[in-house]
Amino acid sequence: MKTNDYVKYLTQTFVQYMDQPREERKKIKQERRVNKEPFMLRWFGILPYVFAYFFKKKY
């Protein structure tokens, strides 16, 4: 991607964002926050859950 294309993309994205009403932007941000994956899954994948399940089952 050339520099001009990147600047054009950023400008279009910014203008599109600013054209949205403030309430709609807040609603989208809140939905994104609610649908976020748990911290352990997001940072470490499925391994912490596997270990927790293994130890819970064993003890």
PyMOL Python script that loads the backbone (N, CA, C, O; Angstrom):
from pymol import cmd

cmd.read_pdbstr("""\
ATOM      1  N   MET A   1       0.852  -1.168   0.000  1.00  0.00           N
ATOM      2  CA  MET A   1       0.000   0.000   0.000  1.00  0.00           C
ATOM      3  C   MET A   1       0.901   1.236   0.000  1.00  0.00           C
ATOM      4  O   MET A   1       1.797   1.359   0.836  1.00  0.00           O
ATOM      5  N   LYS A   2       0.664   2.126  -0.919  1.00  0.00           N
ATOM      6  CA  LYS A   2       1.472   3.340  -1.005  1.00  0.00           C
ATOM      7  C   LYS A   2       1.034   4.343   0.054  1.00  0.00           C
ATOM      8  O   LYS A   2      -0.057   4.231   0.613  1.00  0.00           O
ATOM      9  N   THR A   3       1.869   5.299   0.317  1.00  0.00           N
ATOM     10  CA  THR A   3       1.597   6.280   1.355  1.00  0.00           C
ATOM     11  C   THR A   3       0.332   7.069   1.059  1.00  0.00           C
ATOM     12  O   THR A   3      -0.472   7.310   1.960  1.00  0.00           O
ATOM     13  N   ASN A   4       0.147   7.475  -0.193  1.00  0.00           N
ATOM     14  CA  ASN A   4      -1.048   8.245  -0.555  1.00  0.00           C
ATOM     15  C   ASN A   4      -2.317   7.429  -0.328  1.00  0.00           C
ATOM     16  O   ASN A   4      -3.326   7.959   0.138  1.00  0.00           O
ATOM     17  N   ASP A   5      -2.266   6.141  -0.657  1.00  0.00           N
ATOM     18  CA  ASP A   5      -3.421   5.270  -0.443  1.00  0.00           C
ATOM     19  C   ASP A   5      -3.734   5.153   1.042  1.00  0.00           C
ATOM     20  O   ASP A   5      -4.900   5.168   1.436  1.00  0.00           O
ATOM     21  N   TYR A   6      -2.711   5.038   1.854  1.00  0.00           N
ATOM     22  CA  TYR A   6      -2.897   4.898   3.294  1.00  0.00           C
ATOM     23  C   TYR A   6      -3.496   6.172   3.892  1.00  0.00           C
ATOM     24  O   TYR A   6      -4.401   6.102   4.723  1.00  0.00           O
ATOM     25  N   VAL A   7      -3.000   7.318   3.477  1.00  0.00           N
ATOM     26  CA  VAL A   7      -3.530   8.588   3.971  1.00  0.00           C
ATOM     27  C   VAL A   7      -4.982   8.741   3.530  1.00  0.00           C
ATOM     28  O   VAL A   7      -5.822   9.205   4.302  1.00  0.00           O
ATOM     29  N   LYS A   8      -5.275   8.357   2.307  1.00  0.00           N
ATOM     30  CA  LYS A   8      -6.652   8.425   1.795  1.00  0.00           C
ATOM     31  C   LYS A   8      -7.571   7.528   2.620  1.00  0.00           C
ATOM     32  O   LYS A   8      -8.678   7.932   2.977  1.00  0.00           O
ATOM     33  N   TYR A   9      -7.117   6.311   2.924  1.00  0.00           N
ATOM     34  CA  TYR A   9      -7.899   5.374   3.728  1.00  0.00           C
ATOM     35  C   TYR A   9      -8.152   5.929   5.130  1.00  0.00           C
ATOM     36  O   TYR A   9      -9.276   5.875   5.631  1.00  0.00           O
ATOM     37  N   LEU A  10      -7.107   6.459   5.757  1.00  0.00           N
ATOM     38  CA  LEU A  10      -7.256   7.020   7.104  1.00  0.00           C
ATOM     39  C   LEU A  10      -8.219   8.205   7.096  1.00  0.00           C
ATOM     40  O   LEU A  10      -9.039   8.347   8.003  1.00  0.00           O
ATOM     41  N   THR A  11      -8.122   9.042   6.092  1.00  0.00           N
ATOM     42  CA  THR A  11      -9.008  10.201   5.998  1.00  0.00           C
ATOM     43  C   THR A  11     -10.452   9.767   5.832  1.00  0.00           C
ATOM     44  O   THR A  11     -11.342  10.299   6.495  1.00  0.00           O
ATOM     45  N   GLN A  12     -10.692   8.803   4.953  1.00  0.00           N
ATOM     46  CA  GLN A  12     -12.056   8.308   4.738  1.00  0.00           C
ATOM     47  C   GLN A  12     -12.615   7.688   6.006  1.00  0.00           C
ATOM     48  O   GLN A  12     -13.772   7.921   6.355  1.00  0.00           O
ATOM     49  N   THR A  13     -11.806   6.906   6.695  1.00  0.00           N
ATOM     50  CA  THR A  13     -12.246   6.267   7.930  1.00  0.00           C
ATOM     51  C   THR A  13     -12.576   7.305   8.997  1.00  0.00           C
ATOM     52  O   THR A  13     -13.584   7.181   9.692  1.00  0.00           O
ATOM     53  N   PHE A  14     -11.743   8.312   9.128  1.00  0.00           N
ATOM     54  CA  PHE A  14     -11.957   9.352  10.120  1.00  0.00           C
ATOM     55  C   PHE A  14     -13.219  10.152   9.812  1.00  0.00           C
ATOM     56  O   PHE A  14     -14.008  10.435  10.712  1.00  0.00           O
ATOM     57  N   VAL A  15     -13.412  10.515   8.552  1.00  0.00           N
ATOM     58  CA  VAL A  15     -14.593  11.284   8.163  1.00  0.00           C
ATOM     59  C   VAL A  15     -15.857  10.461   8.386  1.00  0.00           C
ATOM     60  O   VAL A  15     -16.868  10.979   8.861  1.00  0.00           O
ATOM     61  N   GLN A  16     -15.796   9.181   8.040  1.00  0.00           N
ATOM     62  CA  GLN A  16     -16.949   8.295   8.248  1.00  0.00           C
ATOM     63  C   GLN A  16     -17.281   8.207   9.740  1.00  0.00           C
ATOM     64  O   GLN A  16     -18.455   8.227  10.112  1.00  0.00           O
ATOM     65  N   TYR A  17     -16.271   8.113  10.584  1.00  0.00           N
ATOM     66  CA  TYR A  17     -16.461   8.049  12.031  1.00  0.00           C
ATOM     67  C   TYR A  17     -17.079   9.342  12.562  1.00  0.00           C
ATOM     68  O   TYR A  17     -17.992   9.304  13.387  1.00  0.00           O
ATOM     69  N   MET A  18     -16.581  10.484  12.089  1.00  0.00           N
ATOM     70  CA  MET A  18     -17.062  11.768  12.582  1.00  0.00           C
ATOM     71  C   MET A  18     -18.468  12.097  12.066  1.00  0.00           C
ATOM     72  O   MET A  18     -19.177  12.897  12.677  1.00  0.00           O
ATOM     73  N   ASP A  19     -18.872  11.495  10.963  1.00  0.00           N
ATOM     74  CA  ASP A  19     -20.219  11.726  10.436  1.00  0.00           C
ATOM     75  C   ASP A  19     -21.295  11.007  11.242  1.00  0.00           C
ATOM     76  O   ASP A  19     -22.471  11.362  11.160  1.00  0.00           O
ATOM     77  N   GLN A  20     -20.905  10.007  12.016  1.00  0.00           N
ATOM     78  CA  GLN A  20     -21.876   9.283  12.837  1.00  0.00           C
ATOM     79  C   GLN A  20     -22.299  10.158  14.015  1.00  0.00           C
ATOM     80  O   GLN A  20     -21.489  10.915  14.549  1.00  0.00           O
ATOM     81  N   PRO A  21     -23.557  10.055  14.416  1.00  0.00           N
ATOM     82  CA  PRO A  21     -23.975  10.791  15.622  1.00  0.00           C
ATOM     83  C   PRO A  21     -23.249  10.260  16.853  1.00  0.00           C
ATOM     84  O   PRO A  21     -22.853   9.095  16.899  1.00  0.00           O
ATOM     85  N   ARG A  22     -23.083  11.111  17.833  1.00  0.00           N
ATOM     86  CA  ARG A  22     -22.348  10.754  19.048  1.00  0.00           C
ATOM     87  C   ARG A  22     -22.979   9.556  19.757  1.00  0.00           C
ATOM     88  O   ARG A  22     -22.264   8.680  20.243  1.00  0.00           O
ATOM     89  N   GLU A  23     -24.292   9.511  19.818  1.00  0.00           N
ATOM     90  CA  GLU A  23     -24.971   8.395  20.495  1.00  0.00           C
ATOM     91  C   GLU A  23     -24.687   7.070  19.802  1.00  0.00           C
ATOM     92  O   GLU A  23     -24.498   6.046  20.458  1.00  0.00           O
ATOM     93  N   GLU A  24     -24.658   7.095  18.476  1.00  0.00           N
ATOM     94  CA  GLU A  24     -24.388   5.859  17.737  1.00  0.00           C
ATOM     95  C   GLU A  24     -22.954   5.392  17.983  1.00  0.00           C
ATOM     96  O   GLU A  24     -22.709   4.194  18.119  1.00  0.00           O
ATOM     97  N   ARG A  25     -22.011   6.323  18.041  1.00  0.00           N
ATOM     98  CA  ARG A  25     -20.617   5.955  18.334  1.00  0.00           C
ATOM     99  C   ARG A  25     -20.498   5.336  19.714  1.00  0.00           C
ATOM    100  O   ARG A  25     -19.786   4.348  19.894  1.00  0.00           O
ATOM    101  N   LYS A  26     -21.194   5.912  20.696  1.00  0.00           N
ATOM    102  CA  LYS A  26     -21.158   5.362  22.059  1.00  0.00           C
ATOM    103  C   LYS A  26     -21.784   3.976  22.103  1.00  0.00           C
ATOM    104  O   LYS A  26     -21.285   3.088  22.795  1.00  0.00           O
ATOM    105  N   LYS A  27     -22.887   3.786  21.357  1.00  0.00           N
ATOM    106  CA  LYS A  27     -23.559   2.492  21.326  1.00  0.00           C
ATOM    107  C   LYS A  27     -22.642   1.428  20.715  1.00  0.00           C
ATOM    108  O   LYS A  27     -22.557   0.315  21.233  1.00  0.00           O
ATOM    109  N   ILE A  28     -21.962   1.761  19.625  1.00  0.00           N
ATOM    110  CA  ILE A  28     -21.051   0.815  18.981  1.00  0.00           C
ATOM    111  C   ILE A  28     -19.898   0.466  19.912  1.00  0.00           C
ATOM    112  O   ILE A  28     -19.494  -0.693  20.001  1.00  0.00           O
ATOM    113  N   LYS A  29     -19.370   1.467  20.601  1.00  0.00           N
ATOM    114  CA  LYS A  29     -18.268   1.234  21.538  1.00  0.00           C
ATOM    115  C   LYS A  29     -18.704   0.326  22.682  1.00  0.00           C
ATOM    116  O   LYS A  29     -17.959  -0.565  23.092  1.00  0.00           O
ATOM    117  N   GLN A  30     -19.909   0.552  23.195  1.00  0.00           N
ATOM    118  CA  GLN A  30     -20.427  -0.271  24.286  1.00  0.00           C
ATOM    119  C   GLN A  30     -20.646  -1.713  23.834  1.00  0.00           C
ATOM    120  O   GLN A  30     -20.337  -2.646  24.575  1.00  0.00           O
ATOM    121  N   GLU A  31     -21.177  -1.904  22.625  1.00  0.00           N
ATOM    122  CA  GLU A  31     -21.379  -3.259  22.100  1.00  0.00           C
ATOM    123  C   GLU A  31     -20.052  -3.985  21.943  1.00  0.00           C
ATOM    124  O   GLU A  31     -19.951  -5.173  22.250  1.00  0.00           O
ATOM    125  N   ARG A  32     -19.033  -3.275  21.466  1.00  0.00           N
ATOM    126  CA  ARG A  32     -17.716  -3.873  21.315  1.00  0.00           C
ATOM    127  C   ARG A  32     -17.159  -4.304  22.667  1.00  0.00           C
ATOM    128  O   ARG A  32     -16.523  -5.352  22.777  1.00  0.00           O
ATOM    129  N   ARG A  33     -17.399  -3.491  23.694  1.00  0.00           N
ATOM    130  CA  ARG A  33     -16.914  -3.790  25.045  1.00  0.00           C
ATOM    131  C   ARG A  33     -17.622  -5.017  25.615  1.00  0.00           C
ATOM    132  O   ARG A  33     -16.990  -5.842  26.273  1.00  0.00           O
ATOM    133  N   VAL A  34     -18.922  -5.145  25.372  1.00  0.00           N
ATOM    134  CA  VAL A  34     -19.698  -6.263  25.896  1.00  0.00           C
ATOM    135  C   VAL A  34     -19.296  -7.573  25.222  1.00  0.00           C
ATOM    136  O   VAL A  34     -19.248  -8.616  25.873  1.00  0.00           O
ATOM    137  N   ASN A  35     -19.007  -7.523  23.928  1.00  0.00           N
ATOM    138  CA  ASN A  35     -18.703  -8.737  23.166  1.00  0.00           C
ATOM    139  C   ASN A  35     -17.236  -9.137  23.215  1.00  0.00           C
ATOM    140  O   ASN A  35     -16.832 -10.067  22.518  1.00  0.00           O
ATOM    141  N   LYS A  36     -16.429  -8.455  24.024  1.00  0.00           N
ATOM    142  CA  LYS A  36     -15.008  -8.758  24.107  1.00  0.00           C
ATOM    143  C   LYS A  36     -14.792 -10.101  24.804  1.00  0.00           C
ATOM    144  O   LYS A  36     -15.497 -10.446  25.752  1.00  0.00           O
ATOM    145  N   GLU A  37     -13.805 -10.850  24.314  1.00  0.00           N
ATOM    146  CA  GLU A  37     -13.486 -12.141  24.924  1.00  0.00           C
ATOM    147  C   GLU A  37     -12.851 -11.930  26.295  1.00  0.00           C
ATOM    148  O   GLU A  37     -12.307 -10.856  26.556  1.00  0.00           O
ATOM    149  N   PRO A  38     -12.906 -12.927  27.173  1.00  0.00           N
ATOM    150  CA  PRO A  38     -12.269 -12.807  28.482  1.00  0.00           C
ATOM    151  C   PRO A  38     -10.756 -12.575  28.354  1.00  0.00           C
ATOM    152  O   PRO A  38     -10.133 -12.966  27.367  1.00  0.00           O
ATOM    153  N   PHE A  39     -10.189 -11.934  29.368  1.00  0.00           N
ATOM    154  CA  PHE A  39      -8.767 -11.568  29.351  1.00  0.00           C
ATOM    155  C   PHE A  39      -7.858 -12.766  29.113  1.00  0.00           C
ATOM    156  O   PHE A  39      -6.971 -12.710  28.262  1.00  0.00           O
ATOM    157  N   MET A  40      -8.065 -13.830  29.844  1.00  0.00           N
ATOM    158  CA  MET A  40      -7.177 -14.993  29.733  1.00  0.00           C
ATOM    159  C   MET A  40      -7.218 -15.584  28.326  1.00  0.00           C
ATOM    160  O   MET A  40      -6.179 -15.972  27.792  1.00  0.00           O
ATOM    161  N   LEU A  41      -8.381 -15.656  27.732  1.00  0.00           N
ATOM    162  CA  LEU A  41      -8.496 -16.209  26.389  1.00  0.00           C
ATOM    163  C   LEU A  41      -7.867 -15.275  25.365  1.00  0.00           C
ATOM    164  O   LEU A  41      -7.212 -15.723  24.424  1.00  0.00           O
ATOM    165  N   ARG A  42      -8.067 -13.996  25.551  1.00  0.00           N
ATOM    166  CA  ARG A  42      -7.548 -13.015  24.600  1.00  0.00           C
ATOM    167  C   ARG A  42      -6.018 -12.999  24.592  1.00  0.00           C
ATOM    168  O   ARG A  42      -5.410 -12.882  23.528  1.00  0.00           O
ATOM    169  N   TRP A  43      -5.394 -13.113  25.757  1.00  0.00           N
ATOM    170  CA  TRP A  43      -3.946 -12.992  25.843  1.00  0.00           C
ATOM    171  C   TRP A  43      -3.212 -14.324  25.730  1.00  0.00           C
ATOM    172  O   TRP A  43      -2.110 -14.369  25.185  1.00  0.00           O
ATOM    173  N   PHE A  44      -3.789 -15.391  26.226  1.00  0.00           N
ATOM    174  CA  PHE A  44      -3.053 -16.651  26.300  1.00  0.00           C
ATOM    175  C   PHE A  44      -3.705 -17.793  25.539  1.00  0.00           C
ATOM    176  O   PHE A  44      -3.172 -18.903  25.545  1.00  0.00           O
ATOM    177  N   GLY A  45      -4.813 -17.571  24.900  1.00  0.00           N
ATOM    178  CA  GLY A  45      -5.469 -18.617  24.142  1.00  0.00           C
ATOM    179  C   GLY A  45      -6.236 -19.573  25.034  1.00  0.00           C
ATOM    180  O   GLY A  45      -6.718 -19.186  26.099  1.00  0.00           O
ATOM    181  N   ILE A  46      -6.348 -20.788  24.613  1.00  0.00           N
ATOM    182  CA  ILE A  46      -7.188 -21.770  25.301  1.00  0.00           C
ATOM    183  C   ILE A  46      -6.419 -22.514  26.398  1.00  0.00           C
ATOM    184  O   ILE A  46      -7.039 -23.194  27.215  1.00  0.00           O
ATOM    185  N   LEU A  47      -5.095 -22.403  26.439  1.00  0.00           N
ATOM    186  CA  LEU A  47      -4.304 -23.182  27.398  1.00  0.00           C
ATOM    187  C   LEU A  47      -4.669 -22.947  28.863  1.00  0.00           C
ATOM    188  O   LEU A  47      -4.751 -23.933  29.596  1.00  0.00           O
ATOM    189  N   PRO A  48      -4.892 -21.746  29.343  1.00  0.00           N
ATOM    190  CA  PRO A  48      -5.269 -21.586  30.754  1.00  0.00           C
ATOM    191  C   PRO A  48      -6.561 -22.314  31.105  1.00  0.00           C
ATOM    192  O   PRO A  48      -6.696 -22.843  32.208  1.00  0.00           O
ATOM    193  N   TYR A  49      -7.495 -22.344  30.187  1.00  0.00           N
ATOM    194  CA  TYR A  49      -8.744 -23.054  30.443  1.00  0.00           C
ATOM    195  C   TYR A  49      -8.533 -24.565  30.482  1.00  0.00           C
ATOM    196  O   TYR A  49      -9.178 -25.265  31.262  1.00  0.00           O
ATOM    197  N   VAL A  50      -7.636 -25.063  29.645  1.00  0.00           N
ATOM    198  CA  VAL A  50      -7.332 -26.497  29.655  1.00  0.00           C
ATOM    199  C   VAL A  50      -6.693 -26.887  30.983  1.00  0.00           C
ATOM    200  O   VAL A  50      -7.072 -27.891  31.586  1.00  0.00           O
ATOM    201  N   PHE A  51      -5.719 -26.089  31.442  1.00  0.00           N
ATOM    202  CA  PHE A  51      -5.066 -26.390  32.717  1.00  0.00           C
ATOM    203  C   PHE A  51      -6.062 -26.298  33.877  1.00  0.00           C
ATOM    204  O   PHE A  51      -6.053 -27.144  34.771  1.00  0.00           O
ATOM    205  N   ALA A  52      -6.910 -25.285  33.866  1.00  0.00           N
ATOM    206  CA  ALA A  52      -7.897 -25.145  34.936  1.00  0.00           C
ATOM    207  C   ALA A  52      -8.856 -26.334  34.942  1.00  0.00           C
ATOM    208  O   ALA A  52      -9.192 -26.848  36.009  1.00  0.00           O
ATOM    209  N   TYR A  53      -9.290 -26.765  33.791  1.00  0.00           N
ATOM    210  CA  TYR A  53     -10.193 -27.909  33.698  1.00  0.00           C
ATOM    211  C   TYR A  53      -9.495 -29.172  34.195  1.00  0.00           C
ATOM    212  O   TYR A  53     -10.092 -29.967  34.921  1.00  0.00           O
ATOM    213  N   PHE A  54      -8.231 -29.360  33.805  1.00  0.00           N
ATOM    214  CA  PHE A  54      -7.480 -30.539  34.206  1.00  0.00           C
ATOM    215  C   PHE A  54      -7.329 -30.597  35.723  1.00  0.00           C
ATOM    216  O   PHE A  54      -7.561 -31.642  36.332  1.00  0.00           O
ATOM    217  N   PHE A  55      -6.937 -29.465  36.341  1.00  0.00           N
ATOM    218  CA  PHE A  55      -6.742 -29.452  37.787  1.00  0.00           C
ATOM    219  C   PHE A  55      -8.065 -29.555  38.538  1.00  0.00           C
ATOM    220  O   PHE A  55      -8.124 -30.183  39.595  1.00  0.00           O
ATOM    221  N   LYS A  56      -9.112 -28.958  38.015  1.00  0.00           N
ATOM    222  CA  LYS A  56     -10.422 -29.046  38.663  1.00  0.00           C
ATOM    223  C   LYS A  56     -10.924 -30.489  38.633  1.00  0.00           C
ATOM    224  O   LYS A  56     -11.496 -30.975  39.608  1.00  0.00           O
ATOM    225  N   LYS A  57     -10.706 -31.159  37.519  1.00  0.00           N
ATOM    226  CA  LYS A  57     -11.162 -32.530  37.371  1.00  0.00           C
ATOM    227  C   LYS A  57     -10.346 -33.479  38.250  1.00  0.00           C
ATOM    228  O   LYS A  57     -10.885 -34.450  38.782  1.00  0.00           O
ATOM    229  N   LYS A  58      -9.067 -33.207  38.402  1.00  0.00           N
ATOM    230  CA  LYS A  58      -8.170 -34.085  39.164  1.00  0.00           C
ATOM    231  C   LYS A  58      -8.402 -33.934  40.669  1.00  0.00           C
ATOM    232  O   LYS A  58      -8.302 -34.919  41.400  1.00  0.00           O
ATOM    233  N   TYR A  59      -8.709 -32.731  41.147  1.00  0.00           N
ATOM    234  CA  TYR A  59      -8.823 -32.504  42.583  1.00  0.00           C
ATOM    235  C   TYR A  59     -10.226 -32.311  42.982  1.00  0.00           C
ATOM    236  O   TYR A  59     -10.510 -32.107  44.162  1.00  0.00           O
TER     237      TYR A  59
END
""", "prot")
cmd.dss("prot")
cmd.show_as("cartoon", "prot")
cmd.util.cbc("prot")
cmd.orient("prot")
